[in-house]
Amino acid sequence: MSADAPVPTLRPEERAGLLTLLAAAARPLGDVVADFLARFPRERRLRVGATLCFLLEDKKMLHPTGRLIAFAILHQSYSSQPVNPYVPLLLNAACDETSEKSERVFVQLLLMSANGSNNEVLQQSAVDYSNGPVSASQALLPREQLEKQYCGSSVQPQPQASTFRSATVRCAIPDPDIPQSCANSSEISPPGSKQESASDDRESALAALLQEKSWGRLGPQWIRPTPPRLHILDGELQWLNPDNNHELLWDYSMCADTSRGAAIRDLIARALKGPLGPAFLSKLL
């Protein structure tokens, strides 16, 4: 998918199901992926994948275990297909030096499992992997070797970002008062603790964010000025916009006493039938 494409809107039941899967940190990753494939049909997976890409852009949006589940879903949802559209994202995550080593090792294990040589990572849960010694003992491969091992020599270059990409603003802005260590803490807290309350706040914020129709990136408004009018040729009709600012005129004869004109109307009616006498003519004048 293009980096500048608008993120599709999910249905309410799809949003709830996706958040439920991302919170299933104690379930084996293989079961979570199987549940995802059963819940979302093939024609809807690209929309859900775009949502996961949006949630993975900021490391504070998802819990570390939720990020591992999201990476597993993006990789396994197209594992049976000849082309996975999320390979560039997975390669960038595997080589991102700003991320935790455990996360980079996890993504590299996913990429190497495409050849069927390492599927044990999907048999663990996200919590077991985070607390296990696998990430500490695993060596990180350089990007060139990872691309050669996973994609061979046919690595498609990523599409260049649009000129408006640098001018867009994310709808989700991280809170600078929250330290990075708190956002990436993967410790399991007892029920009723402050960390569990913060986790509930995180899930509520994600649910509200995914309900917005404008989530993703807000780009600048494309200003389209009114084009100038063409020159009017001789003999060509010109479009006129007359001003219709008419003022209301008050009829002062409304509700007036009309009995005084009854005698005049009677004399005029007589005059239409024949000449008036001197007395009637004097009265009329």
DOKOL-367678 format. One record per residue (C-alpha): residue number from 1; chain; residue in three letters; x, y, z negated. Coordinates in steps of 0.5 Angstrom, whole numbers, plus 500, padded with zeros to 3 digits. Each point is the difference from the previous one (the first is absolute). Layout:
N
tidren resi: NUM	chain: A	resn: Ala	east: X	north: Y	up: Z
...
//
This chain:
285
tidren resi: 1	chain: A	resn: Met	east: 500	north: 500	up: 500
tidren resi: 2	chain: A	resn: Ser	east: 502	north: 507	up: 501
tidren resi: 3	chain: A	resn: Ala	east: 503	north: 504	up: 494
tidren resi: 4	chain: A	resn: Asp	east: 495	north: 506	up: 503
tidren resi: 5	chain: A	resn: Ala	east: 494	north: 496	up: 501
tidren resi: 6	chain: A	resn: Pro	east: 494	north: 501	up: 495
tidren resi: 7	chain: A	resn: Val	east: 499	north: 495	up: 494
tidren resi: 8	chain: A	resn: Pro	east: 493	north: 496	up: 501
tidren resi: 9	chain: A	resn: Thr	east: 495	north: 501	up: 495
tidren resi: 10	chain: A	resn: Leu	east: 499	north: 493	up: 497
tidren resi: 11	chain: A	resn: Arg	east: 493	north: 498	up: 497
tidren resi: 12	chain: A	resn: Pro	east: 498	north: 500	up: 493
tidren resi: 13	chain: A	resn: Glu	east: 500	north: 493	up: 499
tidren resi: 14	chain: A	resn: Glu	east: 507	north: 499	up: 504
tidren resi: 15	chain: A	resn: Arg	east: 503	north: 506	up: 495
tidren resi: 16	chain: A	resn: Ala	east: 498	north: 496	up: 494
tidren resi: 17	chain: A	resn: Gly	east: 502	north: 493	up: 503
tidren resi: 18	chain: A	resn: Leu	east: 507	north: 503	up: 502
tidren resi: 19	chain: A	resn: Leu	east: 501	north: 504	up: 493
tidren resi: 20	chain: A	resn: Thr	east: 498	north: 493	up: 496
tidren resi: 21	chain: A	resn: Leu	east: 506	north: 496	up: 504
tidren resi: 22	chain: A	resn: Leu	east: 505	north: 506	up: 499
tidren resi: 23	chain: A	resn: Ala	east: 498	north: 499	up: 492
tidren resi: 24	chain: A	resn: Ala	east: 501	north: 492	up: 501
tidren resi: 25	chain: A	resn: Ala	east: 507	north: 501	up: 497
tidren resi: 26	chain: A	resn: Ala	east: 500	north: 493	up: 496
tidren resi: 27	chain: A	resn: Arg	east: 497	north: 496	up: 506
tidren resi: 28	chain: A	resn: Pro	east: 505	north: 496	up: 505
tidren resi: 29	chain: A	resn: Leu	east: 502	north: 505	up: 506
tidren resi: 30	chain: A	resn: Gly	east: 498	north: 494	up: 505
tidren resi: 31	chain: A	resn: Asp	east: 493	north: 500	up: 496
tidren resi: 32	chain: A	resn: Val	east: 499	north: 507	up: 501
tidren resi: 33	chain: A	resn: Val	east: 502	north: 500	up: 507
tidren resi: 34	chain: A	resn: Ala	east: 495	north: 494	up: 501
tidren resi: 35	chain: A	resn: Asp	east: 495	north: 504	up: 497
tidren resi: 36	chain: A	resn: Phe	east: 501	north: 506	up: 504
tidren resi: 37	chain: A	resn: Leu	east: 500	north: 496	up: 507
tidren resi: 38	chain: A	resn: Ala	east: 493	north: 497	up: 497
tidren resi: 39	chain: A	resn: Arg	east: 497	north: 507	up: 498
tidren resi: 40	chain: A	resn: Phe	east: 502	north: 504	up: 506
tidren resi: 41	chain: A	resn: Pro	east: 499	north: 498	up: 508
tidren resi: 42	chain: A	resn: Arg	east: 505	north: 500	up: 505
tidren resi: 43	chain: A	resn: Glu	east: 497	north: 507	up: 503
tidren resi: 44	chain: A	resn: Arg	east: 500	north: 503	up: 493
tidren resi: 45	chain: A	resn: Arg	east: 507	north: 499	up: 498
tidren resi: 46	chain: A	resn: Leu	east: 503	north: 505	up: 504
tidren resi: 47	chain: A	resn: Arg	east: 496	north: 505	up: 496
tidren resi: 48	chain: A	resn: Val	east: 502	north: 497	up: 494
tidren resi: 49	chain: A	resn: Gly	east: 507	north: 500	up: 502
tidren resi: 50	chain: A	resn: Ala	east: 500	north: 508	up: 501
tidren resi: 51	chain: A	resn: Thr	east: 497	north: 501	up: 493
tidren resi: 52	chain: A	resn: Leu	east: 506	north: 496	up: 497
tidren resi: 53	chain: A	resn: Cys	east: 505	north: 504	up: 504
tidren resi: 54	chain: A	resn: Phe	east: 497	north: 506	up: 497
tidren resi: 55	chain: A	resn: Leu	east: 500	north: 498	up: 493
tidren resi: 56	chain: A	resn: Leu	east: 507	north: 497	up: 501
tidren resi: 57	chain: A	resn: Glu	east: 503	north: 507	up: 503
tidren resi: 58	chain: A	resn: Asp	east: 500	north: 503	up: 492
tidren resi: 59	chain: A	resn: Lys	east: 503	north: 495	up: 495
tidren resi: 60	chain: A	resn: Lys	east: 496	north: 503	up: 495
tidren resi: 61	chain: A	resn: Met	east: 493	north: 498	up: 503
tidren resi: 62	chain: A	resn: Leu	east: 501	north: 493	up: 499
tidren resi: 63	chain: A	resn: His	east: 503	north: 496	up: 494
tidren resi: 64	chain: A	resn: Pro	east: 506	north: 496	up: 501
tidren resi: 65	chain: A	resn: Thr	east: 496	north: 494	up: 500
tidren resi: 66	chain: A	resn: Gly	east: 495	north: 503	up: 505
tidren resi: 67	chain: A	resn: Arg	east: 505	north: 502	up: 505
tidren resi: 68	chain: A	resn: Leu	east: 503	north: 493	up: 500
tidren resi: 69	chain: A	resn: Ile	east: 493	north: 497	up: 502
tidren resi: 70	chain: A	resn: Ala	east: 499	north: 505	up: 505
tidren resi: 71	chain: A	resn: Phe	east: 507	north: 498	up: 503
tidren resi: 72	chain: A	resn: Ala	east: 498	north: 493	up: 500
tidren resi: 73	chain: A	resn: Ile	east: 493	north: 501	up: 503
tidren resi: 74	chain: A	resn: Leu	east: 503	north: 505	up: 506
tidren resi: 75	chain: A	resn: His	east: 505	north: 494	up: 501
tidren resi: 76	chain: A	resn: Gln	east: 496	north: 494	up: 500
tidren resi: 77	chain: A	resn: Ser	east: 493	north: 503	up: 503
tidren resi: 78	chain: A	resn: Tyr	east: 504	north: 499	up: 507
tidren resi: 79	chain: A	resn: Ser	east: 505	north: 495	up: 498
tidren resi: 80	chain: A	resn: Ser	east: 496	north: 495	up: 506
tidren resi: 81	chain: A	resn: Gln	east: 500	north: 506	up: 505
tidren resi: 82	chain: A	resn: Pro	east: 506	north: 501	up: 505
tidren resi: 83	chain: A	resn: Val	east: 501	north: 507	up: 498
tidren resi: 84	chain: A	resn: Asn	east: 499	north: 503	up: 493
tidren resi: 85	chain: A	resn: Pro	east: 498	north: 508	up: 501
tidren resi: 86	chain: A	resn: Tyr	east: 503	north: 501	up: 493
tidren resi: 87	chain: A	resn: Val	east: 507	north: 497	up: 501
tidren resi: 88	chain: A	resn: Pro	east: 503	north: 507	up: 500
tidren resi: 89	chain: A	resn: Leu	east: 497	north: 502	up: 494
tidren resi: 90	chain: A	resn: Leu	east: 502	north: 494	up: 496
tidren resi: 91	chain: A	resn: Leu	east: 507	north: 501	up: 503
tidren resi: 92	chain: A	resn: Asn	east: 500	north: 507	up: 497
tidren resi: 93	chain: A	resn: Ala	east: 498	north: 498	up: 494
tidren resi: 94	chain: A	resn: Ala	east: 505	north: 494	up: 499
tidren resi: 95	chain: A	resn: Cys	east: 506	north: 505	up: 502
tidren resi: 96	chain: A	resn: Asp	east: 497	north: 506	up: 496
tidren resi: 97	chain: A	resn: Glu	east: 506	north: 502	up: 495
tidren resi: 98	chain: A	resn: Thr	east: 495	north: 504	up: 496
tidren resi: 99	chain: A	resn: Ser	east: 496	north: 494	up: 498
tidren resi: 100	chain: A	resn: Glu	east: 501	north: 495	up: 494
tidren resi: 101	chain: A	resn: Lys	east: 505	north: 494	up: 502
tidren resi: 102	chain: A	resn: Ser	east: 494	north: 495	up: 498
tidren resi: 103	chain: A	resn: Glu	east: 495	north: 503	up: 505
tidren resi: 104	chain: A	resn: Arg	east: 506	north: 500	up: 506
tidren resi: 105	chain: A	resn: Val	east: 502	north: 493	up: 498
tidren resi: 106	chain: A	resn: Phe	east: 492	north: 498	up: 501
tidren resi: 107	chain: A	resn: Val	east: 499	north: 503	up: 506
tidren resi: 108	chain: A	resn: Gln	east: 506	north: 497	up: 503
tidren resi: 109	chain: A	resn: Leu	east: 498	north: 493	up: 498
tidren resi: 110	chain: A	resn: Leu	east: 494	north: 501	up: 503
tidren resi: 111	chain: A	resn: Leu	east: 503	north: 502	up: 507
tidren resi: 112	chain: A	resn: Met	east: 505	north: 494	up: 499
tidren resi: 113	chain: A	resn: Ser	east: 494	north: 495	up: 499
tidren resi: 114	chain: A	resn: Ala	east: 497	north: 501	up: 507
tidren resi: 115	chain: A	resn: Asn	east: 505	north: 495	up: 502
tidren resi: 116	chain: A	resn: Gly	east: 497	north: 495	up: 495
tidren resi: 117	chain: A	resn: Ser	east: 507	north: 500	up: 495
tidren resi: 118	chain: A	resn: Asn	east: 497	north: 504	up: 494
tidren resi: 119	chain: A	resn: Asn	east: 493	north: 499	up: 498
tidren resi: 120	chain: A	resn: Glu	east: 501	north: 499	up: 493
tidren resi: 121	chain: A	resn: Val	east: 499	north: 508	up: 499
tidren resi: 122	chain: A	resn: Leu	east: 492	north: 499	up: 501
tidren resi: 123	chain: A	resn: Gln	east: 499	north: 495	up: 495
tidren resi: 124	chain: A	resn: Gln	east: 502	north: 504	up: 495
tidren resi: 125	chain: A	resn: Ser	east: 496	north: 506	up: 497
tidren resi: 126	chain: A	resn: Ala	east: 502	north: 507	up: 500
tidren resi: 127	chain: A	resn: Val	east: 501	north: 500	up: 493
tidren resi: 128	chain: A	resn: Asp	east: 504	north: 494	up: 500
tidren resi: 129	chain: A	resn: Tyr	east: 504	north: 503	up: 506
tidren resi: 130	chain: A	resn: Ser	east: 501	north: 506	up: 496
tidren resi: 131	chain: A	resn: Asn	east: 502	north: 497	up: 494
tidren resi: 132	chain: A	resn: Gly	east: 505	north: 495	up: 503
tidren resi: 133	chain: A	resn: Pro	east: 507	north: 499	up: 502
tidren resi: 134	chain: A	resn: Val	east: 499	north: 500	up: 507
tidren resi: 135	chain: A	resn: Ser	east: 501	north: 507	up: 502
tidren resi: 136	chain: A	resn: Ala	east: 506	north: 501	up: 496
tidren resi: 137	chain: A	resn: Ser	east: 504	north: 494	up: 503
tidren resi: 138	chain: A	resn: Gln	east: 498	north: 501	up: 507
tidren resi: 139	chain: A	resn: Ala	east: 504	north: 504	up: 505
tidren resi: 140	chain: A	resn: Leu	east: 498	north: 505	up: 504
tidren resi: 141	chain: A	resn: Leu	east: 501	north: 500	up: 507
tidren resi: 142	chain: A	resn: Pro	east: 501	north: 506	up: 505
tidren resi: 143	chain: A	resn: Arg	east: 495	north: 502	up: 504
tidren resi: 144	chain: A	resn: Glu	east: 504	north: 498	up: 507
tidren resi: 145	chain: A	resn: Gln	east: 500	north: 493	up: 497
tidren resi: 146	chain: A	resn: Leu	east: 493	north: 500	up: 498
tidren resi: 147	chain: A	resn: Glu	east: 498	north: 502	up: 507
tidren resi: 148	chain: A	resn: Lys	east: 504	north: 495	up: 503
tidren resi: 149	chain: A	resn: Gln	east: 498	north: 494	up: 496
tidren resi: 150	chain: A	resn: Tyr	east: 492	north: 502	up: 500
tidren resi: 151	chain: A	resn: Cys	east: 499	north: 503	up: 506
tidren resi: 152	chain: A	resn: Gly	east: 506	north: 498	up: 504
tidren resi: 153	chain: A	resn: Ser	east: 502	north: 505	up: 506
tidren resi: 154	chain: A	resn: Ser	east: 493	north: 502	up: 502
tidren resi: 155	chain: A	resn: Val	east: 499	north: 506	up: 494
tidren resi: 156	chain: A	resn: Gln	east: 495	north: 505	up: 503
tidren resi: 157	chain: A	resn: Pro	east: 502	north: 507	up: 498
tidren resi: 158	chain: A	resn: Gln	east: 495	north: 504	up: 496
tidren resi: 159	chain: A	resn: Pro	east: 496	north: 505	up: 503
tidren resi: 160	chain: A	resn: Gln	east: 502	north: 507	up: 499
tidren resi: 161	chain: A	resn: Ala	east: 496	north: 504	up: 496
tidren resi: 162	chain: A	resn: Ser	east: 496	north: 506	up: 503
tidren resi: 163	chain: A	resn: Thr	east: 502	north: 507	up: 499
tidren resi: 164	chain: A	resn: Phe	east: 494	north: 501	up: 495
tidren resi: 165	chain: A	resn: Arg	east: 503	north: 495	up: 496
tidren resi: 166	chain: A	resn: Ser	east: 505	north: 504	up: 496
tidren resi: 167	chain: A	resn: Ala	east: 494	north: 505	up: 499
tidren resi: 168	chain: A	resn: Thr	east: 495	north: 495	up: 497
tidren resi: 169	chain: A	resn: Val	east: 499	north: 500	up: 492
tidren resi: 170	chain: A	resn: Arg	east: 498	north: 494	up: 496
tidren resi: 171	chain: A	resn: Cys	east: 493	north: 500	up: 497
tidren resi: 172	chain: A	resn: Ala	east: 503	north: 496	up: 494
tidren resi: 173	chain: A	resn: Ile	east: 505	north: 504	up: 497
tidren resi: 174	chain: A	resn: Pro	east: 504	north: 497	up: 494
tidren resi: 175	chain: A	resn: Asp	east: 500	north: 503	up: 493
tidren resi: 176	chain: A	resn: Pro	east: 507	north: 503	up: 499
tidren resi: 177	chain: A	resn: Asp	east: 499	north: 500	up: 492
tidren resi: 178	chain: A	resn: Ile	east: 499	north: 492	up: 501
tidren resi: 179	chain: A	resn: Pro	east: 508	north: 497	up: 499
tidren resi: 180	chain: A	resn: Gln	east: 501	north: 495	up: 505
tidren resi: 181	chain: A	resn: Ser	east: 502	north: 495	up: 495
tidren resi: 182	chain: A	resn: Cys	east: 493	north: 500	up: 498
tidren resi: 183	chain: A	resn: Ala	east: 497	north: 499	up: 506
tidren resi: 184	chain: A	resn: Asn	east: 505	north: 494	up: 502
tidren resi: 185	chain: A	resn: Ser	east: 499	north: 497	up: 493
tidren resi: 186	chain: A	resn: Ser	east: 498	north: 492	up: 501
tidren resi: 187	chain: A	resn: Glu	east: 500	north: 498	up: 493
tidren resi: 188	chain: A	resn: Ile	east: 493	north: 497	up: 498
tidren resi: 189	chain: A	resn: Ser	east: 497	north: 504	up: 495
tidren resi: 190	chain: A	resn: Pro	east: 495	north: 497	up: 494
tidren resi: 191	chain: A	resn: Pro	east: 493	north: 501	up: 501
tidren resi: 192	chain: A	resn: Gly	east: 498	north: 507	up: 497
tidren resi: 193	chain: A	resn: Ser	east: 506	north: 503	up: 501
tidren resi: 194	chain: A	resn: Lys	east: 502	north: 507	up: 504
tidren resi: 195	chain: A	resn: Gln	east: 503	north: 497	up: 505
tidren resi: 196	chain: A	resn: Glu	east: 494	north: 496	up: 502
tidren resi: 197	chain: A	resn: Ser	east: 496	north: 506	up: 500
tidren resi: 198	chain: A	resn: Ala	east: 505	north: 503	up: 505
tidren resi: 199	chain: A	resn: Ser	east: 499	north: 494	up: 504
tidren resi: 200	chain: A	resn: Asp	east: 492	north: 501	up: 500
tidren resi: 201	chain: A	resn: Asp	east: 501	north: 507	up: 502
tidren resi: 202	chain: A	resn: Arg	east: 505	north: 498	up: 505
tidren resi: 203	chain: A	resn: Glu	east: 494	north: 495	up: 503
tidren resi: 204	chain: A	resn: Ser	east: 495	north: 506	up: 499
tidren resi: 205	chain: A	resn: Ala	east: 504	north: 505	up: 504
tidren resi: 206	chain: A	resn: Leu	east: 501	north: 495	up: 506
tidren resi: 207	chain: A	resn: Ala	east: 493	north: 498	up: 500
tidren resi: 208	chain: A	resn: Ala	east: 498	north: 507	up: 501
tidren resi: 209	chain: A	resn: Leu	east: 506	north: 502	up: 505
tidren resi: 210	chain: A	resn: Leu	east: 498	north: 494	up: 504
tidren resi: 211	chain: A	resn: Gln	east: 493	north: 503	up: 500
tidren resi: 212	chain: A	resn: Glu	east: 502	north: 507	up: 504
tidren resi: 213	chain: A	resn: Lys	east: 499	north: 500	up: 507
tidren resi: 214	chain: A	resn: Ser	east: 506	north: 505	up: 501
tidren resi: 215	chain: A	resn: Trp	east: 505	north: 496	up: 496
tidren resi: 216	chain: A	resn: Gly	east: 506	north: 499	up: 504
tidren resi: 217	chain: A	resn: Arg	east: 504	north: 506	up: 502
tidren resi: 218	chain: A	resn: Leu	east: 497	north: 507	up: 501
tidren resi: 219	chain: A	resn: Gly	east: 502	north: 503	up: 506
tidren resi: 220	chain: A	resn: Pro	east: 500	north: 507	up: 503
tidren resi: 221	chain: A	resn: Gln	east: 494	north: 503	up: 503
tidren resi: 222	chain: A	resn: Trp	east: 501	north: 500	up: 508
tidren resi: 223	chain: A	resn: Ile	east: 499	north: 507	up: 502
tidren resi: 224	chain: A	resn: Arg	east: 496	north: 501	up: 506
tidren resi: 225	chain: A	resn: Pro	east: 499	north: 507	up: 502
tidren resi: 226	chain: A	resn: Thr	east: 494	north: 502	up: 505
tidren resi: 227	chain: A	resn: Pro	east: 503	north: 500	up: 507
tidren resi: 228	chain: A	resn: Pro	east: 499	north: 506	up: 504
tidren resi: 229	chain: A	resn: Arg	east: 495	north: 502	up: 505
tidren resi: 230	chain: A	resn: Leu	east: 501	north: 499	up: 507
tidren resi: 231	chain: A	resn: His	east: 500	north: 506	up: 504
tidren resi: 232	chain: A	resn: Ile	east: 494	north: 502	up: 503
tidren resi: 233	chain: A	resn: Leu	east: 500	north: 500	up: 508
tidren resi: 234	chain: A	resn: Asp	east: 496	north: 505	up: 504
tidren resi: 235	chain: A	resn: Gly	east: 493	north: 497	up: 502
tidren resi: 236	chain: A	resn: Glu	east: 500	north: 495	up: 494
tidren resi: 237	chain: A	resn: Leu	east: 495	north: 500	up: 494
tidren resi: 238	chain: A	resn: Gln	east: 502	north: 503	up: 494
tidren resi: 239	chain: A	resn: Trp	east: 498	north: 497	up: 493
tidren resi: 240	chain: A	resn: Leu	east: 497	north: 505	up: 496
tidren resi: 241	chain: A	resn: Asn	east: 498	north: 499	up: 493
tidren resi: 242	chain: A	resn: Pro	east: 495	north: 506	up: 498
tidren resi: 243	chain: A	resn: Asp	east: 499	north: 503	up: 493
tidren resi: 244	chain: A	resn: Asn	east: 493	north: 498	up: 498
tidren resi: 245	chain: A	resn: Asn	east: 500	north: 504	up: 494
tidren resi: 246	chain: A	resn: His	east: 493	north: 503	up: 500
tidren resi: 247	chain: A	resn: Glu	east: 497	north: 504	up: 494
tidren resi: 248	chain: A	resn: Leu	east: 493	north: 498	up: 498
tidren resi: 249	chain: A	resn: Leu	east: 495	north: 506	up: 501
tidren resi: 250	chain: A	resn: Trp	east: 495	north: 501	up: 495
tidren resi: 251	chain: A	resn: Asp	east: 492	north: 500	up: 503
tidren resi: 252	chain: A	resn: Tyr	east: 497	north: 506	up: 495
tidren resi: 253	chain: A	resn: Ser	east: 493	north: 499	up: 503
tidren resi: 254	chain: A	resn: Met	east: 500	north: 493	up: 497
tidren resi: 255	chain: A	resn: Cys	east: 494	north: 500	up: 494
tidren resi: 256	chain: A	resn: Ala	east: 498	north: 507	up: 502
tidren resi: 257	chain: A	resn: Asp	east: 493	north: 503	up: 500
tidren resi: 258	chain: A	resn: Thr	east: 497	north: 499	up: 507
tidren resi: 259	chain: A	resn: Ser	east: 493	north: 503	up: 499
tidren resi: 260	chain: A	resn: Arg	east: 502	north: 507	up: 502
tidren resi: 261	chain: A	resn: Gly	east: 501	north: 498	up: 507
tidren resi: 262	chain: A	resn: Ala	east: 493	north: 496	up: 500
tidren resi: 263	chain: A	resn: Ala	east: 497	north: 506	up: 503
tidren resi: 264	chain: A	resn: Ile	east: 505	north: 502	up: 505
tidren resi: 265	chain: A	resn: Arg	east: 500	north: 493	up: 503
tidren resi: 266	chain: A	resn: Asp	east: 492	north: 501	up: 500
tidren resi: 267	chain: A	resn: Leu	east: 501	north: 506	up: 504
tidren resi: 268	chain: A	resn: Ile	east: 505	north: 497	up: 505
tidren resi: 269	chain: A	resn: Ala	east: 495	north: 494	up: 501
tidren resi: 270	chain: A	resn: Arg	east: 494	north: 505	up: 502
tidren resi: 271	chain: A	resn: Ala	east: 505	north: 504	up: 505
tidren resi: 272	chain: A	resn: Leu	east: 502	north: 493	up: 503
tidren resi: 273	chain: A	resn: Lys	east: 492	north: 500	up: 502
tidren resi: 274	chain: A	resn: Gly	east: 499	north: 507	up: 502
tidren resi: 275	chain: A	resn: Pro	east: 501	north: 507	up: 499
tidren resi: 276	chain: A	resn: Leu	east: 500	north: 503	up: 493
tidren resi: 277	chain: A	resn: Gly	east: 495	north: 505	up: 498
tidren resi: 278	chain: A	resn: Pro	east: 503	north: 507	up: 497
tidren resi: 279	chain: A	resn: Ala	east: 499	north: 498	up: 493
tidren resi: 280	chain: A	resn: Phe	east: 503	north: 493	up: 500
tidren resi: 281	chain: A	resn: Leu	east: 506	north: 503	up: 504
tidren resi: 282	chain: A	resn: Ser	east: 501	north: 505	up: 495
tidren resi: 283	chain: A	resn: Lys	east: 500	north: 495	up: 494
tidren resi: 284	chain: A	resn: Leu	east: 505	north: 496	up: 504
tidren resi: 285	chain: A	resn: Leu	east: 505	north: 506	up: 501
//
